[in-house]
Amino acid sequence: MEVTARINIDSPTGCKLIREIEKHKKVAKIEYPLPEDISEQRTYTIEESYEECCKVLSDHYKVDVRKL
């Protein structure tokens, strides 16, 4: 069985609870949400990121950097 808890880590008590939970790695896993300012942004896989970087560099230098 799994339990989901919301802990406010802005308070010292919340931070203490998180530190205690983190000690038990075999039975507890902590997932931190993305900050609100980036939660709406698109995320990329490594391959997508590489392709996007190649595209930007190719456009900037007017050369296909994939062939270098």
N, C-alpha and C positions, 0 to 999 in steps of 0.2 A: 504494500500500500504506500502511496506517496501523499505528501502534504505540501501545499503551497502556502507560504507565509510572506507577508509584506512587512519589511522591517525598515524603519526610518533610520538611515545611517548618518543623519545630520546630528543626532544626539549621541552623547558618550555611551549610553546604555545600548543603543542600537549597534554601535561599533563593537562593543564588547560582545554582544550576541553573535555578530558575524565572525569575529575572531574565534569564538568558541566553536561555531559550526564548521569553520574551515579546518579545524584540527582533526575532524572525523571524515577524511577524504573517501573512505570506503563506503560510507553510508549516506553522505550528504554531498550535494553538488550545488554550488551557488552560481546563478546566472544573473549577470548584471545587464539591465536594459540599456539600449543605446541612448545617449543624451538626446533630448527633444530636438535640438537644433540640427542634428544629423539624421534623425530617425526617418525623415521624409526623403532623404537623398538616395540616389540609386547606388547600389553596391555592385562591385565588379568581381568576377573570378580572376585568378591569376592570368589566365589566357586572355580574357577580355581586356584586362589592364595592360598587358603587353601589347596587344593589337592597337589599343587606343594610343599608347605612347608612341608606337611606331608610326601611326597615322599623323600625330601631331608633329613629330620630328621630321617626317617626310614632307609634310606641308611647309614647315618652316624653312628647311634647308633645300627644298626643291629637288630632292634625291630620294630614291626608295631605300630607306635605311635597312630594310629586311635583306637586301642583296649585298650589303657591305660585309 
